[in-house]
Amino acid sequence: MNRYNRHIILPEIGQTGQDKINNAKVLVIGAGGLGCPILQYLAAAGVGSLGIIDFDVVEASNLQRQVLFGNSTLGQNKAMAAKQRLEDLNPEISISAYAEQLTYQNAIELFEKYDVVVDGSDNFETRYLVNDACVITNTPLVFGAIFKFEGQVSVFNYNNGPSYRCLFPSAPEKGSVPNCSEIGVLGVLPGIIGTMQANEALKIILGIGTTLSGKLLCYNALTAQSHILKISKSENEISKVLNEKHLFSQKEMEANCAIPNAAISIENILKKENIQLIDVREPHELPKVEDLEVTYIPLSQLKNNLEKIDSKKEKFIFCQSGIRSKKAVSFLFELGFSNCSSIKEGAPEINNYLETQQKATTDVR
C-alpha cells in the first residue's frame, strides 16, 4: 500500500487500477536508450511481470543515455544487468531476462506470454519483426523511435487499430538510415520518449485516457514542440501479415556482415604491415583518430576520391560504428579493389583501445 500510495489515491486509478498494473505482463524489446526508462518506470509502477530481451552488452558509450547502467556493469549483458538493477528498485515484481536475440523463431512463443509489448529496438528489421509478431499474436504494441533531437511515439495493433506497417509498409534500404551510434543522439531524448512509451503502456493496462492508437506523436527536443499525425489503418497490410503467418518462423534475420571480408578488429590490424587506414566519416564527426596514420574520405565522397586509395596496400576502413565502413568495402569491391576490410570497432572504440595500450605500456615502464 505504501509503495503504490501515490497511484492508489488517484481516483482514476485507485486500488482496482493498481491491481491491474500488478497483474499485468509487459515485454520490453531492448534494454538500450529507450528500454532503460521504459523498464525503470514500469518496474516502479508495479507491473507484475516484466520481460526484457536483449543480447547486447553494456559499453562505455551507452552510459550517456542508458540510465540503468554504470561502470560496474560494463561488459555485462544488458538484459541481465537491467534485471539486477530493477530488482533492487522493486523486489515485489517478477522480472524475466532473456539474454538472447529476438528472432522469427522465438518471437511468437515469447509474445504469447505477455499482455503488452513495448518496442525499444534501434533498427528497422527488428521493428518489422516485432510488429508482425504482435499482429499474429494480437498483442498491443507501444512504439518509440529517436533520431538526433527528435522522437516518435505511437500505439499499434490496439483495439482494432492500425499497425506499424500501416504507417511504414516497407523498410528503407538497409544502411540508408543511420542509427544513434552513426549520427548521435541527445542523451535525454531517449528518456523523454521512453517515459512517453511507459505512459502509453500504463494507459493500455488501466484502460484510462486516450492512447496514441491511430496517431503518431512527433517531439522535437530543441524546440520543445510536438505535433500529432493521423495514421490510417490499412486492412491490406494487416491481411498480408496474417495470410503469411505460417511462414513467419521460417524467416531469418539478415546477417550483419554479409559482404566480402568480414569485419576485423583493430588489435589484429595493428599487427600487420603495409596497411592503409581509411576513415569514411564526415569531417565534423568526433573523435578523430590522432595516434595512427589515417586517410580521411567521407563515404559520400568516396567515388570522387579513389586516387587516395593505395591499391598496393591492405586497406582497413572504419566509421563511427561499422555500418558505413561495410558499405564502403562493398562499394570498393564492386569497383574492382581488393584487400579491403571493415574495422569491427568504430572510431571511439579504436581510440579507447589505443589509450588502453598506451596506459598498459606506461604502467609497465
PECOR-V884681 format. One record per backbone hydrogen bond with DSSP energy under -1.0 kcal/mol. CO is the residue of the C=O (numbers start at 0). NH is the residue of the N-H. If there is no record, write none. Layout:
BEGIN
<<CO & NH> <CO & NH>>
END
This chain:
BEGIN
<<1 & 4> <3 & 6> <3 & 7> <4 & 8> <6 & 9> <6 & 13> <9 & 12> <9 & 13> <12 & 16> <13 & 17> <14 & 18> <15 & 19> <16 & 20> <17 & 21> <18 & 22> <20 & 23> <20 & 47> <23 & 48> <24 & 114> <24 & 115> <25 & 50> <26 & 117> <27 & 52> <28 & 119> <31 & 35> <33 & 37> <34 & 38> <35 & 39> <36 & 40> <37 & 41> <38 & 42> <39 & 43> <40 & 44> <41 & 46> <47 & 93> <48 & 25> <49 & 95> <50 & 27> <51 & 97> <52 & 29> <55 & 77> <57 & 74> <58 & 61> <59 & 62> <61 & 64> <61 & 65> <64 & 66> <65 & 68> <69 & 72> <70 & 73> <72 & 75> <75 & 57> <76 & 80> <77 & 81> <78 & 82> <79 & 83> <80 & 84> <81 & 85> <82 & 86> <84 & 88> <85 & 89> <89 & 92> <93 & 49> <95 & 51> <97 & 53> <97 & 99> <102 & 106> <105 & 109> <106 & 110> <107 & 111> <109 & 112> <110 & 113> <115 & 26> <116 & 141> <117 & 28> <122 & 126> <123 & 127> <124 & 128> <125 & 129> <126 & 130> <127 & 131> <128 & 132> <129 & 133> <130 & 134> <131 & 135> <132 & 136> <133 & 138> <139 & 116> <140 & 155> <141 & 118> <142 & 153> <144 & 151> <146 & 148> <146 & 149> <147 & 185> <148 & 220> <149 & 146> <150 & 218> <151 & 144> <152 & 216> <153 & 142> <155 & 140> <161 & 156> <163 & 167> <172 & 175> <178 & 181> <178 & 182> <179 & 183> <185 & 188> <187 & 191> <188 & 192> <189 & 193> <190 & 194> <191 & 195> <192 & 196> <193 & 197> <194 & 198> <195 & 199> <196 & 200> <197 & 201> <198 & 202> <199 & 203> <200 & 204> <201 & 205> <202 & 206> <202 & 207> <211 & 154> <211 & 214> <213 & 230> <215 & 228> <216 & 152> <217 & 226> <218 & 150> <219 & 223> <224 & 219> <226 & 217> <228 & 215> <233 & 237> <234 & 238> <235 & 239> <236 & 240> <237 & 241> <238 & 242> <239 & 243> <241 & 244> <243 & 246> <246 & 249> <247 & 250> <256 & 258> <263 & 343> <264 & 268> <265 & 269> <268 & 271> <273 & 313> <275 & 315> <276 & 294> <277 & 317> <278 & 296> <279 & 298> <281 & 284> <294 & 278> <297 & 300> <298 & 301> <301 & 304> <304 & 307> <305 & 308> <309 & 312> <313 & 275> <314 & 340> <315 & 277> <316 & 342> <317 & 279> <318 & 346> <321 & 325> <322 & 326> <323 & 327> <324 & 328> <325 & 329> <326 & 330> <327 & 331> <328 & 332> <329 & 333> <330 & 334> <331 & 336> <332 & 335> <338 & 314> <340 & 316> <341 & 263> <345 & 349> <346 & 350> <347 & 351> <348 & 352> <349 & 353> <350 & 354> <351 & 355> <352 & 356> <353 & 357> <354 & 358> <355 & 359> <356 & 360> <357 & 361> <358 & 362> <359 & 363> <360 & 364>>
END
